[in-house]
Amino acid sequence: MPTPPERRQRRAGGMSDALGRADLAAEFLRRNSNYRAEHAQMQQRIANGAVAKNAAESAFARRWGLSFRHGTG
């Protein structure tokens, strides 16, 4: 999983590398081989049309305890 753009900007801009709770959790998951394998499987199933994108992403988020702020970005 790629490094989020805001983290790349923070590092490139010389800002502190101190991670907040959300950043730390995202980094933990990014390094978790089970999470990465399940994410890849989910992406493949979506690409193959085996499952609807919204349904797959919602189920994946619930399984891994993920939540997202709406309206960001």
Buried (B, 14 or more C-beta within 10 A) or exposed (E): EEEBEEBEEBEEEEEEEEEEEEBEEBBEBBEBEEBEEBBEEBBEBBEEEEBEEEEBBEEBEEEEEBEEEEEEE
